[in-house]
Amino acid sequence: MRDFVSLNLAARRTDFDHPDWPHRSLDVDQLRRAGCEPVPFHEFVLKVHQRCNLSCDYCFVYESPDQSWRDRPNIMSAAVCAAAVERIAEHVRRHGLLRVSVVLHGGEPLLAGVDRLVDLTTELRASIPAEVTVGIQTNGIALNEEALLQLSEAEVRIGVSIDGLWETHDQHRRGRNGSGSHAAVERALNLLASSRFRSSYQGLLSIVDTDAPPVETYEALLRYSPPAIDLLLPHANWESPPRREPGHATPHADWLIAIFDRWYSAPRRETSVRLFEEIISLLFGQGSRSEQVGASPVALVVIETDGDIELVDSLKSAYPGACSTALNVREHELDAALDHPGVVARQIGVEALSDACRACPVGRVCGGGHYVHRYRAGEGFRHPSVYCADMLSLIGHIGGRLSADLAALPKGGI
């Protein structure tokens, strides 16, 4: 029976057709011979629970071309957890890493049970010879006072997904019976933002919805006093482009620009908006920690409930099998994934960009946009982002605001 299961797993991980770039035309061996060294993984996403208690209409796990979740166990077993922890510890020791982060993810990770998550957190810190930051990304539905007490005592950082205004949120983030979820998330956030649990509050994740009023959306998020906000573009690509009204080429940029101007012009710093701060950092010649912009090496790997070692899970929105490496923690070291073309392509910076992006005046800031948004069937990921016009407009606007403020400074410095 075990051999039969192993054969089925192997077949499932390899029975799909990868596009040309990077899977066939990126010569990893040549890059290594030329001195291009891999960047060890510093962030590990553990898919502790495969299912969810919501049915969001834009979900890249359940509403995407890749439906591999159907074949995976609901919960990461104790054996897979142990193997994942050992592989992470092994990777940390080999590369002498001092600090790493582990994100407990899903589906909805709280469905795995808070006790299980706390035990896993304890095991991670006991086994990994480095400073380990543990976080959880949740939709907040099951985030009650008891769960918060346990997670805060275990020093787990908590990020919550919410889409701003209640009507926008409930339009997209519904239960399987069609009911809205905003009221439950709001109760959780009011607890999380309180003085008792504030130290565990990592921030909010919100999907850009150009049908919603931008400034009102931002101010609705501010009501929960978030330390940080991640504004994410909906996952789209050249085969499944984002919706745009005729004659409106940059709706997502216009929406984000309205929020940027409100955020940037505030008399005091109300919160961190990572997309804006990363663009500013890049405009000043620094690196980026965001997947949405810049060409800094990506050092993240995903471990699924069955132990599969995978690329970033947003790739599920591209095509079936886009995340697969054909590796599993029960049999393979994490180092084996460092030479996978999908990992290497995201660690070689501007060399991974299309000719158009490399010639673009903001190419090094944009970094081609989110890797997932560059996909074109058959050809792969060496294209400009499907949000190219939006990125050009947004970066140009932010750069213009910064240039105007710098020009207004007294001569001779600050």
KEKEDO-932823 format. One record per residue (C-alpha): y, z negated, x negated; residue in three letters. Coordinates in Angstrom, 3 decimals, padded with zeros to 6 digits. Example, Ala and Ser with C-alpha at 12.3 -4.5 7.8 and 13.67 -1.06 7.14 Angstrom:
+----------+----------+----------+------+
:        y :        z :        x : resn :
+----------+----------+----------+------+
: -004.500 : -007.800 : -012.300 :  ala :
: -001.060 : -007.140 : -013.670 :  ser :
+----------+----------+----------+------+
% end
This chain:
+----------+----------+----------+------+
:        y :        z :        x : resn :
+----------+----------+----------+------+
:  000.000 :  000.000 :  000.000 :  met :
:  002.427 : -000.881 : -002.808 :  arg :
:  001.894 :  002.504 : -004.515 :  asp :
:  002.431 :  004.288 : -001.193 :  phe :
:  005.733 :  002.440 : -000.647 :  val :
:  006.874 :  003.186 : -004.199 :  ser :
:  006.128 :  006.883 : -003.740 :  leu :
:  008.047 :  006.949 : -000.478 :  asn :
:  011.029 :  005.232 : -002.090 :  leu :
:  011.017 :  007.724 : -004.950 :  ala :
:  010.827 :  010.632 : -002.526 :  ala :
:  013.688 :  009.286 : -000.441 :  arg :
:  015.905 :  008.854 : -003.480 :  arg :
:  015.431 :  012.379 : -004.791 :  thr :
:  014.941 :  014.563 : -001.711 :  asp :
:  018.448 :  016.029 : -001.472 :  phe :
:  020.584 :  018.678 : -003.127 :  asp :
:  023.391 :  017.454 : -005.363 :  his :
:  026.406 :  019.739 : -005.892 :  pro :
:  027.114 :  021.530 : -009.145 :  asp :
:  029.751 :  019.162 : -010.534 :  trp :
:  029.083 :  016.710 : -011.984 :  pro :
:  025.331 :  016.590 : -011.368 :  his :
:  024.350 :  019.870 : -013.008 :  arg :
:  027.289 :  021.110 : -015.046 :  ser :
:  028.528 :  017.894 : -016.681 :  leu :
:  026.771 :  017.662 : -020.064 :  asp :
:  026.368 :  013.930 : -020.590 :  val :
:  024.418 :  014.316 : -023.843 :  asp :
:  027.156 :  016.431 : -025.350 :  gln :
:  029.801 :  013.887 : -024.339 :  leu :
:  027.815 :  011.095 : -025.960 :  arg :
:  027.356 :  013.114 : -029.167 :  arg :
:  031.109 :  013.713 : -029.225 :  ala :
:  031.705 :  009.953 : -029.201 :  gly :
:  032.400 :  009.344 : -025.511 :  cys :
:  031.096 :  005.810 : -025.032 :  glu :
:  030.134 :  004.397 : -021.628 :  pro :
:  032.211 :  001.623 : -020.069 :  val :
:  029.896 : -001.226 : -019.018 :  pro :
:  029.930 : -002.304 : -015.405 :  phe :
:  032.254 : -005.196 : -014.617 :  his :
:  032.029 : -005.169 : -010.807 :  glu :
:  028.773 : -005.408 : -008.898 :  phe :
:  028.553 : -004.806 : -005.154 :  val :
:  025.491 : -006.398 : -003.567 :  leu :
:  024.583 : -005.022 : -000.144 :  lys :
:  023.118 : -008.256 :  001.140 :  val :
:  022.816 : -007.050 :  004.746 :  his :
:  022.338 : -003.464 :  005.856 :  gln :
:  023.364 : -003.750 :  009.534 :  arg :
:  026.652 : -004.572 :  011.233 :  cys :
:  027.843 : -006.339 :  014.375 :  asn :
:  030.549 : -003.729 :  014.974 :  leu :
:  030.446 :  000.004 :  015.563 :  ser :
:  033.631 :  001.300 :  013.929 :  cys :
:  034.249 :  004.965 :  014.668 :  asp :
:  035.240 :  005.830 :  011.082 :  tyr :
:  032.555 :  003.842 :  009.254 :  cys :
:  031.337 :  005.663 :  006.125 :  phe :
:  027.977 :  003.890 :  006.323 :  val :
:  026.874 :  004.504 :  009.900 :  tyr :
:  029.016 :  007.477 :  010.966 :  glu :
:  028.601 :  009.590 :  007.836 :  ser :
:  026.262 :  012.414 :  006.724 :  pro :
:  024.225 :  009.895 :  004.689 :  asp :
:  021.986 :  007.902 :  007.018 :  gln :
:  019.884 :  006.170 :  004.347 :  ser :
:  020.660 :  002.783 :  005.921 :  trp :
:  018.058 :  003.566 :  008.583 :  arg :
:  015.238 :  003.428 :  006.001 :  asp :
:  016.335 :  000.262 :  004.228 :  arg :
:  015.463 : -003.366 :  005.006 :  pro :
:  018.055 : -005.252 :  007.025 :  asn :
:  018.364 : -008.074 :  004.514 :  ile :
:  018.140 : -008.155 :  000.732 :  met :
:  014.939 : -010.097 :  000.082 :  ser :
:  014.665 : -013.072 : -002.254 :  ala :
:  012.725 : -010.902 : -004.722 :  ala :
:  015.395 : -008.178 : -004.771 :  val :
:  018.152 : -010.793 : -005.061 :  cys :
:  016.392 : -012.308 : -008.064 :  ala :
:  015.931 : -008.894 : -009.686 :  ala :
:  019.589 : -008.001 : -009.059 :  ala :
:  020.819 : -011.271 : -010.573 :  val :
:  018.607 : -010.800 : -013.643 :  glu :
:  019.763 : -007.194 : -014.132 :  arg :
:  023.418 : -008.237 : -013.928 :  ile :
:  022.831 : -011.103 : -016.387 :  ala :
:  020.983 : -008.719 : -018.724 :  glu :
:  023.880 : -006.237 : -018.579 :  his :
:  026.434 : -008.968 : -019.256 :  val :
:  024.507 : -010.276 : -022.262 :  arg :
:  023.972 : -006.820 : -023.733 :  arg :
:  027.653 : -005.911 : -023.573 :  his :
:  029.106 : -009.335 : -024.308 :  gly :
:  031.153 : -009.389 : -021.122 :  leu :
:  033.321 : -012.439 : -020.562 :  leu :
:  034.285 : -011.940 : -016.902 :  arg :
:  032.642 : -010.052 : -014.045 :  val :
:  033.047 : -009.905 : -010.286 :  ser :
:  030.347 : -009.721 : -007.639 :  val :
:  031.159 : -008.605 : -004.094 :  val :
:  028.784 : -009.547 : -001.282 :  leu :
:  028.931 : -006.616 :  001.093 :  his :
:  027.196 : -004.900 :  003.995 :  gly :
:  027.016 : -003.726 :  006.763 :  gly :
:  028.333 : -007.161 :  007.644 :  glu :
:  027.345 : -009.630 :  004.910 :  pro :
:  027.723 : -012.737 :  007.086 :  leu :
:  024.749 : -011.518 :  009.148 :  leu :
:  022.587 : -012.484 :  006.163 :  ala :
:  023.472 : -016.133 :  006.848 :  gly :
:  026.040 : -018.271 :  005.071 :  val :
:  023.390 : -020.518 :  003.494 :  asp :
:  021.765 : -017.478 :  001.908 :  arg :
:  025.105 : -016.244 :  000.566 :  leu :
:  025.977 : -019.634 : -000.898 :  val :
:  022.543 : -019.892 : -002.553 :  asp :
:  022.994 : -016.415 : -004.023 :  leu :
:  026.454 : -017.362 : -005.300 :  thr :
:  025.008 : -020.456 : -006.983 :  thr :
:  022.251 : -018.381 : -008.591 :  glu :
:  024.713 : -015.768 : -009.842 :  leu :
:  026.868 : -018.372 : -011.569 :  arg :
:  023.882 : -020.224 : -012.987 :  ala :
:  022.235 : -017.108 : -014.409 :  ser :
:  025.075 : -014.900 : -015.630 :  ile :
:  026.534 : -015.915 : -019.026 :  pro :
:  030.121 : -015.090 : -018.082 :  ala :
:  032.902 : -016.168 : -015.748 :  glu :
:  031.750 : -014.890 : -012.338 :  val :
:  034.164 : -014.286 : -009.480 :  thr :
:  032.307 : -013.951 : -006.193 :  val :
:  033.897 : -012.330 : -003.169 :  gly :
:  032.869 : -011.250 :  000.290 :  ile :
:  034.244 : -008.403 :  002.390 :  gln :
:  033.777 : -009.180 :  006.079 :  thr :
:  034.925 : -007.903 :  009.458 :  asn :
:  035.630 : -011.547 :  010.321 :  gly :
:  033.678 : -011.710 :  013.578 :  ile :
:  031.364 : -014.480 :  012.335 :  ala :
:  033.945 : -016.179 :  010.123 :  leu :
:  034.242 : -019.550 :  011.858 :  asn :
:  035.261 : -022.967 :  010.557 :  glu :
:  031.741 : -023.936 :  009.456 :  glu :
:  031.294 : -020.694 :  007.514 :  ala :
:  034.701 : -021.101 :  005.895 :  leu :
:  033.884 : -024.659 :  004.813 :  leu :
:  030.696 : -023.534 :  003.078 :  gln :
:  032.230 : -020.448 :  001.473 :  leu :
:  035.341 : -022.267 :  000.271 :  ser :
:  033.239 : -025.068 : -001.252 :  glu :
:  031.251 : -022.379 : -003.080 :  ala :
:  034.550 : -020.829 : -004.273 :  glu :
:  033.849 : -017.476 : -002.636 :  val :
:  036.923 : -015.272 : -002.226 :  arg :
:  037.176 : -013.778 :  001.275 :  ile :
:  038.576 : -010.375 :  002.204 :  gly :
:  038.852 : -009.387 :  005.853 :  val :
:  039.034 : -005.925 :  007.420 :  ser :
:  041.623 : -005.511 :  010.179 :  ile :
:  043.635 : -002.536 :  011.381 :  asp :
:  047.041 : -004.028 :  012.097 :  gly :
:  048.128 : -003.900 :  015.728 :  leu :
:  045.561 : -005.204 :  018.184 :  trp :
:  045.471 : -001.961 :  020.182 :  glu :
:  044.846 :  000.107 :  017.039 :  thr :
:  042.203 : -002.299 :  015.807 :  his :
:  040.369 : -002.398 :  019.129 :  asp :
:  040.454 :  001.370 :  019.416 :  gln :
:  038.432 :  001.752 :  016.213 :  his :
:  036.645 : -001.553 :  015.553 :  arg :
:  034.532 : -002.183 :  018.622 :  arg :
:  031.336 : -004.053 :  019.301 :  gly :
:  028.239 : -002.128 :  020.257 :  arg :
:  029.012 : -002.882 :  023.923 :  asn :
:  032.441 : -001.253 :  023.545 :  gly :
:  034.413 : -004.493 :  023.521 :  ser :
:  037.324 : -004.970 :  021.131 :  gly :
:  037.063 : -007.333 :  018.166 :  ser :
:  040.699 : -008.128 :  017.375 :  his :
:  040.785 : -011.509 :  019.108 :  ala :
:  037.804 : -012.777 :  017.088 :  ala :
:  039.239 : -011.477 :  013.817 :  val :
:  042.606 : -013.039 :  014.580 :  glu :
:  040.986 : -016.451 :  015.135 :  arg :
:  039.261 : -016.133 :  011.772 :  ala :
:  042.447 : -015.093 :  009.988 :  leu :
:  044.466 : -017.940 :  011.442 :  asn :
:  041.870 : -020.317 :  009.984 :  leu :
:  041.702 : -018.493 :  006.650 :  leu :
:  045.494 : -018.501 :  006.263 :  ala :
:  045.720 : -022.246 :  006.963 :  ser :
:  046.300 : -024.744 :  004.155 :  ser :
:  042.614 : -025.820 :  004.304 :  arg :
:  041.245 : -022.424 :  003.340 :  phe :
:  044.191 : -020.598 :  001.808 :  arg :
:  042.716 : -020.811 : -001.702 :  ser :
:  039.762 : -018.652 : -000.537 :  ser :
:  041.957 : -015.966 :  001.022 :  tyr :
:  041.690 : -012.727 : -000.967 :  gln :
:  043.496 : -010.375 :  001.373 :  gly :
:  043.271 : -007.746 :  004.086 :  leu :
:  041.803 : -004.267 :  004.137 :  leu :
:  043.287 : -001.809 :  006.628 :  ser :
:  042.597 :  001.862 :  007.299 :  ile :
:  045.614 :  004.155 :  007.623 :  val :
:  046.020 :  005.394 :  011.199 :  asp :
:  048.869 :  007.870 :  011.551 :  thr :
:  048.823 :  007.458 :  015.344 :  asp :
:  049.977 :  003.857 :  014.938 :  ala :
:  053.628 :  002.984 :  014.178 :  pro :
:  053.646 :  002.276 :  010.429 :  pro :
:  056.241 : -000.485 :  010.076 :  val :
:  054.942 : -002.331 :  013.127 :  glu :
:  051.427 : -002.061 :  011.694 :  thr :
:  052.542 : -003.543 :  008.379 :  tyr :
:  054.440 : -006.364 :  010.059 :  glu :
:  051.418 : -007.129 :  012.247 :  ala :
:  049.380 : -007.602 :  009.055 :  leu :
:  052.107 : -009.814 :  007.568 :  leu :
:  051.672 : -012.252 :  010.467 :  arg :
:  048.452 : -013.419 :  008.790 :  tyr :
:  050.266 : -014.262 :  005.530 :  ser :
:  047.923 : -012.185 :  003.349 :  pro :
:  048.147 : -012.570 : -000.437 :  pro :
:  047.329 : -008.849 : -000.672 :  ala :
:  046.880 : -005.800 :  001.552 :  ile :
:  044.740 : -002.760 :  000.780 :  asp :
:  045.847 :  000.304 :  002.748 :  leu :
:  043.029 :  002.862 :  002.569 :  leu :
:  043.175 :  006.522 :  003.506 :  leu :
:  040.384 :  007.515 :  005.927 :  pro :
:  037.510 :  009.063 :  004.018 :  his :
:  037.711 :  012.838 :  004.301 :  ala :
:  036.947 :  015.860 :  002.131 :  asn :
:  037.254 :  019.652 :  002.083 :  trp :
:  034.264 :  020.009 :  004.414 :  glu :
:  035.543 :  017.376 :  006.822 :  ser :
:  039.339 :  017.329 :  006.396 :  pro :
:  041.662 :  014.724 :  007.902 :  pro :
:  043.267 :  015.456 :  011.233 :  arg :
:  046.786 :  016.865 :  010.976 :  arg :
:  049.167 :  018.160 :  013.608 :  glu :
:  050.184 :  021.821 :  013.151 :  pro :
:  053.271 :  022.078 :  010.952 :  gly :
:  052.921 :  018.507 :  009.656 :  his :
:  051.527 :  018.805 :  006.136 :  ala :
:  051.900 :  015.191 :  004.966 :  thr :
:  051.386 :  012.776 :  007.891 :  pro :
:  049.592 :  010.181 :  005.752 :  his :
:  052.318 :  010.203 :  003.098 :  ala :
:  055.034 :  009.900 :  005.732 :  asp :
:  053.225 :  006.922 :  007.270 :  trp :
:  052.770 :  005.204 :  003.911 :  leu :
:  056.344 :  005.976 :  002.809 :  ile :
:  057.703 :  004.166 :  005.864 :  ala :
:  055.703 :  001.073 :  004.900 :  ile :
:  056.628 :  001.411 :  001.225 :  phe :
:  060.353 :  001.450 :  002.031 :  asp :
:  059.951 : -001.630 :  004.259 :  arg :
:  057.893 : -003.422 :  001.575 :  trp :
:  060.033 : -002.378 : -001.410 :  tyr :
:  063.358 : -003.183 :  000.271 :  ser :
:  062.372 : -006.633 :  001.499 :  ala :
:  064.678 : -009.374 :  000.156 :  pro :
:  061.660 : -011.242 : -001.203 :  arg :
:  058.093 : -010.330 : -002.130 :  arg :
:  056.114 : -010.848 :  001.068 :  glu :
:  052.714 : -009.691 : -000.180 :  thr :
:  050.991 : -007.427 : -002.668 :  ser :
:  050.256 : -003.887 : -001.441 :  val :
:  047.801 : -002.643 : -004.024 :  arg :
:  048.252 :  001.107 : -003.523 :  leu :
:  052.007 :  000.865 : -004.070 :  phe :
:  051.738 : -001.497 : -007.023 :  glu :
:  049.153 :  000.679 : -008.733 :  glu :
:  051.317 :  003.792 : -008.319 :  ile :
:  054.271 :  001.903 : -009.803 :  ile :
:  052.104 :  000.737 : -012.702 :  ser :
:  050.970 :  004.301 : -013.370 :  leu :
:  054.520 :  005.651 : -013.188 :  leu :
:  055.403 :  003.220 : -015.973 :  phe :
:  052.507 :  004.484 : -018.080 :  gly :
:  050.061 :  001.665 : -017.382 :  gln :
:  046.508 :  001.839 : -016.010 :  gly :
:  045.172 :  001.442 : -012.497 :  ser :
:  042.654 : -000.863 : -010.833 :  arg :
:  042.486 :  001.205 : -007.651 :  ser :
:  040.021 :  003.952 : -006.797 :  glu :
:  042.741 :  005.755 : -004.851 :  gln :
:  044.984 :  006.650 : -007.799 :  val :
:  044.911 :  006.999 : -011.573 :  gly :
:  042.179 :  008.045 : -013.949 :  ala :
:  041.118 :  004.679 : -015.375 :  ser :
:  037.356 :  004.369 : -015.953 :  pro :
:  035.443 :  003.120 : -012.918 :  val :
:  033.124 :  000.261 : -013.860 :  ala :
:  031.514 : -000.519 : -010.500 :  leu :
:  027.908 : -000.237 : -009.382 :  val :
:  026.223 : -000.915 : -006.023 :  val :
:  022.835 : -002.565 : -005.443 :  ile :
:  021.367 : -001.869 : -002.003 :  glu :
:  019.162 : -004.168 :  000.115 :  thr :
:  016.019 : -002.472 : -001.231 :  asp :
:  017.212 : -002.798 : -004.836 :  gly :
:  018.388 :  000.794 : -005.253 :  asp :
:  021.117 :  001.149 : -007.877 :  ile :
:  023.771 :  003.381 : -006.360 :  glu :
:  027.195 :  004.878 : -006.923 :  leu :
:  030.155 :  003.655 : -004.883 :  val :
:  029.120 :  003.592 : -001.234 :  asp :
:  032.113 :  005.556 :  000.088 :  ser :
:  030.301 :  008.636 : -001.275 :  leu :
:  028.083 :  008.434 :  001.811 :  lys :
:  030.916 :  010.260 :  003.591 :  ser :
:  030.293 :  013.367 :  001.436 :  ala :
:  026.634 :  014.363 :  001.869 :  tyr :
:  023.159 :  012.781 :  002.189 :  pro :
:  022.076 :  011.174 : -001.078 :  gly :
:  025.513 :  011.318 : -002.691 :  ala :
:  025.208 :  007.682 : -003.827 :  cys :
:  021.700 :  007.918 : -005.249 :  ser :
:  020.829 :  007.448 : -008.916 :  thr :
:  017.021 :  007.342 : -008.367 :  ala :
:  017.067 :  003.906 : -010.047 :  leu :
:  016.064 :  000.492 : -008.714 :  asn :
:  016.636 : -003.000 : -010.124 :  val :
:  012.933 : -003.808 : -009.812 :  arg :
:  012.137 : -001.121 : -012.392 :  glu :
:  015.326 : -000.172 : -014.230 :  his :
:  018.111 : -001.769 : -016.239 :  glu :
:  021.673 : -001.238 : -015.058 :  leu :
:  022.402 :  000.458 : -018.395 :  asp :
:  020.272 :  003.367 : -017.194 :  ala :
:  022.941 :  004.134 : -014.585 :  ala :
:  025.687 :  004.423 : -017.213 :  leu :
:  024.421 :  007.884 : -018.173 :  asp :
:  024.177 :  009.150 : -014.604 :  his :
:  026.554 :  012.137 : -014.181 :  pro :
:  028.162 :  010.495 : -011.141 :  gly :
:  029.067 :  007.442 : -013.236 :  val :
:  030.105 :  009.403 : -016.319 :  val :
:  032.378 :  011.668 : -014.256 :  ala :
:  034.373 :  008.623 : -013.194 :  arg :
:  034.694 :  007.246 : -016.734 :  gln :
:  036.068 :  010.281 : -018.601 :  ile :
:  039.571 :  010.163 : -017.139 :  gly :
:  041.569 :  013.389 : -016.943 :  val :
:  038.619 :  015.371 : -018.326 :  glu :
:  037.043 :  015.049 : -014.871 :  ala :
:  040.046 :  016.568 : -013.085 :  leu :
:  040.403 :  020.126 : -011.857 :  ser :
:  042.703 :  022.515 : -013.696 :  asp :
:  045.201 :  022.224 : -010.841 :  ala :
:  045.314 :  018.433 : -011.163 :  cys :
:  045.672 :  018.532 : -014.937 :  arg :
:  048.616 :  020.921 : -014.597 :  ala :
:  050.261 :  018.883 : -011.828 :  cys :
:  053.393 :  016.896 : -012.804 :  pro :
:  051.947 :  013.754 : -011.202 :  val :
:  048.329 :  014.464 : -012.110 :  gly :
:  047.952 :  011.455 : -014.378 :  arg :
:  049.433 :  009.173 : -011.724 :  val :
:  047.462 :  010.582 : -008.817 :  cys :
:  044.351 :  011.022 : -010.963 :  gly :
:  043.091 :  013.635 : -008.531 :  gly :
:  043.208 :  011.076 : -005.730 :  gly :
:  040.143 :  009.217 : -004.529 :  his :
:  037.025 :  010.792 : -006.052 :  tyr :
:  035.343 :  010.983 : -002.645 :  val :
:  038.224 :  012.992 : -001.208 :  his :
:  037.705 :  015.807 : -003.755 :  arg :
:  034.296 :  016.907 : -002.474 :  tyr :
:  033.568 :  020.540 : -001.558 :  arg :
:  030.037 :  021.495 : -000.519 :  ala :
:  027.977 :  023.133 : -003.265 :  gly :
:  030.738 :  022.884 : -005.862 :  glu :
:  031.169 :  019.123 : -005.962 :  gly :
:  034.017 :  016.836 : -006.959 :  phe :
:  036.124 :  018.841 : -009.418 :  arg :
:  038.829 :  019.673 : -006.883 :  his :
:  042.179 :  018.202 : -005.945 :  pro :
:  042.054 :  015.593 : -003.219 :  ser :
:  042.035 :  016.852 :  000.360 :  val :
:  045.101 :  014.558 :  000.581 :  tyr :
:  046.787 :  016.384 : -002.322 :  cys :
:  050.037 :  017.154 : -000.486 :  ala :
:  050.223 :  013.579 :  000.797 :  asp :
:  049.700 :  012.113 : -002.669 :  met :
:  052.326 :  014.394 : -004.199 :  leu :
:  054.843 :  013.370 : -001.538 :  ser :
:  054.070 :  009.626 : -001.734 :  leu :
:  054.169 :  009.461 : -005.535 :  ile :
:  057.341 :  011.564 : -005.629 :  gly :
:  059.046 :  009.222 : -003.161 :  his :
:  058.064 :  006.066 : -005.014 :  ile :
:  059.113 :  007.609 : -008.322 :  gly :
:  062.442 :  008.584 : -006.801 :  gly :
:  063.122 :  005.042 : -005.585 :  arg :
:  062.269 :  003.612 : -008.999 :  leu :
:  064.414 :  006.182 : -010.842 :  ser :
:  067.398 :  005.477 : -008.592 :  ala :
:  067.118 :  001.734 : -009.176 :  asp :
:  066.747 :  002.154 : -012.929 :  leu :
:  069.756 :  004.470 : -013.039 :  ala :
:  071.813 :  001.867 : -011.207 :  ala :
:  071.152 : -000.811 : -013.830 :  leu :
:  074.092 : -001.713 : -016.091 :  pro :
:  074.046 :  000.188 : -019.345 :  lys :
:  072.660 : -001.859 : -022.195 :  gly :
:  069.764 : -003.287 : -020.215 :  gly :
:  069.109 : -005.934 : -017.662 :  ile :
+----------+----------+----------+------+
% end
